[in-house]
Amino acid sequence: MTRSTWLLLGLLTASQFCDAYRILVVFPLPGKSHSILGFGVVNHLLKAGHDVTFVTPILEKSPHPKLHQIDISKNFDYLPKNTFDLKSILNKESTVNDPNQIISSINLMLRATYRNENVQKLLNDVDQKFDLVIVEWLYCELGAGIAEIVQAPLIWVSSLEPHWMVMRLIDEGLNPAYHGDALRENIPPFNFWQRTEQLWIQLKTLYYMHMYHDAQQSAMYDEVIAPLIRKRGRVPATFQEVKYNASLVLGNSHVSLGMATRLPQSYKAVGGYHINEEVKPLPEDLQKIMDNAKKGVVYFSMGSNLNSKDMPESLKKSLLDMFGELEQTVFWKFEEDFPKVPKNVHILEWAPQASILAHPNCVLFITHGGLLSTTETIHYGVPIIGIPVFADQFVNVNRAVGKGIAKKVDFSFTMAEDLRENIVEMTSNPKYREKVKELSFIYHDRPVRPGAELVHWVEHVIQTKGAPHLRSPAINVPWYQKMYLDLAVVVVILVILSISALKRVYCLIFPKNVMGDKKYK
């Protein structure tokens, strides 16, 4: 046999083990952080050789040849006004922390997503075939309908630490006695009142979901999804059936970031998958500044959704004056030019955050406490000061404080002095850096990197036709059976019948005494 024949046979054999799959990825929320997570999933799949169709509001300008982008940038029009405006948040004018407002806004946004002309064109094409559908979950399950349309297995991606609402889709909700809610500040162990509050949050949310939000999603499913299923010649299942069809949840979480929560086989923690394995070099000017920062660099960023430029002028000035008095060099991610800054302060309209945190002279990260930022600080081993503003940022920061790697400062008009005190404490006390290095070791000490694990489970679901062997039996058991309420009813009935039978036997055995008692009365 010739050498070329052997080579051909080798390539044919290898192709059997390196199948390229067609995967539909849907990240509909119009936010930079969500887009980063979405492109993190997409890029790992592309590197593995798969063909990816990506429904996204933020587009890649020079996409990979095997990436097909579906533009839903109109979703930005559905963000409530002043949602992320720092001045509005300070003045209590924003509803960004109202759970019902958040869920309602997301429901409306997803309805717009599936009615978007580009998405409709994709889903109306009966020739479109996919091996898998991956959808971002955030308080809404309408995305499960896409997997039902194309008849492919479904994977949810959660941007939060394990959350009781998403866990109910694959197993059962987490116990509120020792597991908090993403929109509350409490971290375990809870006292009596905190446990009561956590239980009340779950019960109240379940009530609103049952009375309002589930009905909205079901109506949207019937309006937008069901007709597309009928077009493909099938009778659509109900929304309540479809929402529980996921094979896996891929969670942007890790025990080093959160806590040791009991999780079902169908939840896979891949926190940090969005971080590039290779750190990009800093721009030459920033590299020089960081290399020469003898007292270290303090990096300040309020993330991608919150803009420092929206702060009140008095707050910006007080922060700038305070930074100017520090012995450290300060990088402040600020979205516009800031005239007359102190010599040790450098304003960055765009900040290569990962590259800054990776530099050995970065001694402190002042952050809003988003999960991506807190993940990156543990990845690179940098302690933080958290200034939470909305959503899960409060519990993220409190969790970091509890782990000994952070201090918390309340977002207020007068926070500059509190910030100064905590900067001095954290840059002069080595215990914070030592602790974050310990957590960073735990974070990195995994059998495989999170991106590789993500790809493995995606391919596993496809290769096993939905991974039914990982499916928890809990989702098929009604809540009253899980609590043995049916058994309790049977026991109560048996007790009542037993007492009644004993009374009758007693009357049969002692009839005269009973008659005598009646006459006496």
N, C-alpha and C positions, 0 to 999 in steps of 0.2 A: 504494500500500500504506500502511495507516495506521501511526501511530507505535506503537500497541499491538501490531500484528502483527509489526513489526520487533523489538520488545522480546521477544516470545514466541519468535521465531526465534533471537534472540541467546542467550536462556536455554537453548533446546534444543541449540544448537550447543555452548555452554559445558559443558553436562552430559555431552557426549560425551568431553570432555577431563578431567572432574573426577569420574570414577566413584568411588563409595564402595564399598569392599570389606569383606567380612566376614573378620576376622582373629582367630584363636585364639592367645592368648599364655599360655605356661605358665612360671611362675617358682616352683617348688615348695619351695625351701629356706627354712626359717623363720629368717631373719635380716634385721635392719633394712637392712643395706647391700645385700643382694640384692633386697630389696623396693624400695629406692630406684632401683636399676637397672631393675627390672621396670616400675615406674611411669614411669620416664623413657621407655622404649619406648612404653608405652601412651599417655602424654600427647602425644607427638609424633604418633602415629597418629590420635588423636582430633582434634588440631588440624588435621590434614590432611583431616578429614571422614569418616574410616573408622569402621566399627562394630566394636567390640572386645569379645571375651569373654576375661576375664582369670582364670586359675586361680592363686590366691594365698593364702598363709597370713595375710597382713596386709591388712585391708580398708580401703578409702576410705570415710569416714563419710558424705560427701555426694558420691556419684559423679556423673560426667558422664552426661547422658541416653543417650548411645550406648555407655556402658560397662556390661557385664554381668559381675558378679563371681561367681566360683565359690569358695566358702569351703572352704579346706583347713587351717584353723587347728589342726586336730588334729595336724598334722605337728610342732608344738612338743613333743608328747609323746614323739617319737622321738629327740630330742636326748639324747646321753649326759649323765648327771649330772656336774656340775662341769666341763663342757667349757670354758666361758669364765670360770671363777672364778679371779681373779688369785691368790688365796691358794693354791689347788690347783696352779696352774701354777708358782708360786714353789717349792712343796714337792715338785715333780716328781711330782705325783699325777695329772696329766691326761695323756691320750693324744692330745691335740689335734694333735700334729705327726707322728703315726704314719700314713704314707700308706695302709697296708692297712686301718687302723681307719677312716680318713676314707672310703675307697672303700666299705667294707662298710656303714658307717652311711648313706651316701648311697643305696646300693642298697636298703637296707631302707626308707628314707624314701620313695623313689620307688615302691616296691611299695605302700606305704601310700597314696601319692597316687592311684595309678590304681585302687585298691580303695575309695577314699573314696566314700561314697554320693552325694555331690554330683557328683563327676567321673563316676561310673558312670551317673548319670541323664543327664548331658550326652552321654556317648559312646554310650549305648544308644538315644538318640533318633536314629533313622535319617533323620529329616527335617532334622537339623542339617547345614547345608552351610557350608563355609568355603573361602575363596579362598587362604588361607595359614595355616600353623602356625609359630609362633615359640616355641622352647623354650630355656631356659637350659641350657647345658652346664657340668657340673662333674664330671669323672671318671666319667661315666655316660651311656650312649647310649640308655637305654630310652625316653626321650621321643620318639625317632624313630618309635616305633610309633603315636603319636597321628596323625601325618601320614599314616601308612599306613591307619589306620582311616577317616579322612575323605577320603582320596584328594586331598590338597592338597600343594603344594610345602612344603618344610621349610627353615627358617633356624635355625641355632644362634646363640645369643648367649653369648659367653665373657666372664666377668668378669675374666680374667687377661690379662697380656701374652701374645703368641703362644706357645702351649704345644705341645710336640711331640705330645702325645696327641690334642688336638683337630685338629691339622694333619693327622694320619693319616686323618681322616675325609673330608677333601676333597682331599688331595694326598699328601704323605708326611711322615714325622716329621722334625723339625729336627735338624741335625747336632750331636751332643753335643760335638764338638771345639771349637765356638765358641758354643754356645747352652745356657744353663743350664736347670735345672728349677725350677719355682715353689716347691717345698718345700725347696730348698737355698739356701745363702747365696752360692754362688759366682757371680761375674760375670766375663765375658770381659774381657781375654784370659786364658785358663787356663794354668797351668803343667802339667807332665807329670802330676802326681798328681791335679790337679783334672780334667783331661781324662779320666783313668782312672776317677775317681769318677763323672763325668757319664755315661760309657759304661756303667758298672756299674749305675747307677740305672735307666737305660733298659732294660737287659737284664733286671734283676731285676723291674722293674715289668711288662715284657712277659710274663715267665714267670708271675707271679701273675695277670695278666689272662687269659692263656691257660688256666692250670690251674684257676683259681677264679672270678674275677669275671665273665668272659665266660659261663661256664657258669651262674652265678647269674642274670645278666641274661637269658640265653636261656630259662631255665626260667620266669622271671617273664613274659617275652614270651609264651611258650606258654600260661601260666596266665591272664594278665590281658588281653593285647592280641589274641591270635589268635582267641579266641571272638567278640570284637566284630567282627572282620573277616569271620568266617564268617556272622555274623548279617546282614551286609550283602550276602551272596550271593557272596562271593569266596573263593578259596583263598589263605590267607595265605602270603606269602613268608617265608623264614627270617629270623631275627634278624640273621644275618651279612650278608644282602643289604640289609635295611632300614636298618641303621646307617650305610651309606655313601650314602644317598639325598639328603643335604642339598644344597641349591642354593648356600647361602652360609654363611659364618661372619661375624657382626658382632662385632668384637672391641672391648672397652673398652680400647683401647690407642692410642698415638700415638708417633711417633719421638722426640718431645721428652721423653716419659716413659720410654721403653725404649731400644731400639737399632735400627739399620737392618737389620732381618732380611729375608731374601728371602722373599717371600710369593706364593702363587698368586693368580690373578685372582679366585678365589672367596672370598678373605679381604678384608674391608673394615674398616679401622681407623676407628672412630668414637668414640675416647676422649673423654670429657667431655660426652657427649650428655645426661647426667643433670643437668647444671648449668643452672639457669634463666638465660636470656639477660638478664633484668632482675633486678638485685639488690634484694631486698626491704628496706625501711627497717628500721633497728634499733628496738627498743623505746626509748621516750624516755629511760628511766634509763640504759640501756647507751650510747645515743648521746651523752649528756652526759658519761659517764665517759670514753669513748674520745676525744671532742673535747678534753677537758681533760688527757689523759695526755701531759704534756710530754716525758717520756722514752720514750714508746711503750708499747704493750700486748703482753705475752707471753700467748698463748692456749694452754692445756693441755687436751687431750682424748684419752682412750684409745679413742675411737670409740663405735659403737653397740652392739657385742657385749660389750665389756669395760667393767666398771663400776669407777670409782675407789673407790667405797665398799667394794668387796671386798678392798682392800689391807689388809695387817696394820696394826694401830694404830701400831706403831713407825714403819713406812714413811710412813704418812700424816702423822704428827707431824713427822718429819724433813723431809719435802717442804714442809710448811706453814711451818716455821721458816726454811727456806732461801728460800722465796718471799718471806717477810716482810722479808728482808735486802736484796732487790733494789731498785734505783732505779726499775725499771719497774713499771707497773701489771700485775697478773696476773689473768686470767680462768681459773678452773679449773672445767671441767665436772665436777660432782660430784652424784651422784644422790640425795643426801639433805642435810638441813641440817647445817652444820658450825659449831658454836658457837665463839666467841672466835677470830676470824680477824684477821690483821694488817690495818692500814688500807689497804694497797695491794693486798690480795687480795680478789677478789670470787668467791663461790661461785655457780655457775649450775647449777641442777638441769636446765634445758633451755637449750641454747646454739644460737642462730641462726648456725651455723658459717660459711656463705657470706657473710653480712652482716658478720661480724666480720673475716674474712680480707680482704674487699673494702675495709675502711676503711684509709685511708692511714697511720694511726697504729699499725696492727698490724705489729710489727717482727719477730716470731718465732712460729712454730707448733710446739709440742711435741706429737708425735703418735705413735701406735702404728705408723704406716707402712702402713695399708691403702691399696689402690689408689685408692679414691675420695678419700681425704684427700690423697694425694700428687698426684693429678690436680688437685684444687682448689687446692693450694698453688702449682702451676705456673700454673694458670689465673689466679690473682690475684697471682702474683708475690711470694710470702712464703717466706723460707728456713725450714728445719725442723731440729729435733732429733728423731731417730727413736728410739723405744724399742720395738723389735719384740718380739712375744710368740708369735705362731704363724703357720703357713701361709706365704703369700707375703710377709708383712711384712718378713722378714729380707732377702730379695733386693730388695724394693722400696727399703728403706732403704739397703742397700749400693750400689744403683744410683744413688740420689740423692747419696750421699757421693761416688761416683765422678764425678758430674757437677759437683761443687763447690758444691752448694746445701744441704748437710746435714752434720750431725755425728751419730754414733751413740753411744747410751748403752745398756749392757746392763741388762735388767730384773733387779733384784736388791734385796735387803733394804737395801743400803747405797748406792743409786744417787744419793742427794741431792747428795753432794759432786761427783761426776762431772757431774751435771746443772748445778750452779752454774758450774763451770769452763767448760763449753761455752756456757752462756747468756752469760757475760761475753765470751767470745771472739767469738761470732756477732753480738752486739749492738754490739760496738766495732769490728769489722772489716768495712768496707763491701763486701769482695769477694764475700761470700755473696749479698747483696742484688743486687749488679750481675749476678752470674751467673744468678740466678733470673729476673731481668728479661729477660736474653737468651733463656733457654729459654721464657719466657712469650711472647715475640715469635714464636718458632718455632711454639709451640703454636697461637697465634691466626692465624698467617699461612697460612690454608687457602683454597682456592677458595670453599668454602661452609662454614657452621657444621656441627658434627657431627650435630645433630638433623635438619637438612635433608638431609644425606647419607644418614642412616639411612632416612628416609622415601623418598628417591629409590630406594635399592636394594631396599627392600621392594616398592615399586610396580613396579620393573623386573622382579623375579622373577615377580610375578603376571602382568604384561602379556606376558612372554615364556614363560609356561607352564613355569616352573621354571628359567629361565636355563640351558639345557643348553650354550649356547655358552661359558659360563664354567667348565664342568666340566673338571677336569684329567684328562688321560689316565693320570696316574700311579696313580690308584686302581684301574685295571683291569689293572695290571701286577704279577704276583707278585713278592715280595721277592727271590727267587733270580734272576729275570730282570733286576731293577734292578741287581743286583750282578754280572751276567753270569756267574753260577756255572754256568749251562748251557753257555755258551761255553767256560768253563774246563774243564769235563768233556770237551767235544768235543776241545779242544786237547790235553788229557792223553792221551785215547784215541788221537788221531792221532800223537802223539809216541811212544807205546808201540808202535803198529802200525808206525810208520816204523823204529824201532830194531829191531823183530823182523824186518821185511822186509830191512833192511840186513845183519843177521846171516845170514839165509838166503842172500842174494846172495853174501856173503863166503864162506860154506861151499861154495857151488856153484863159485865161481871158484877157491878154494884148497883143494880137498878133500884133496890129499896132505899138505899142511902140517898140516891138522887131524888126519888119521890118524896122521901121524908124531908129532905131539904126544901123541896118546893112547898110542901104543906106547911112547914114551919114558917116559911116566908109569908 
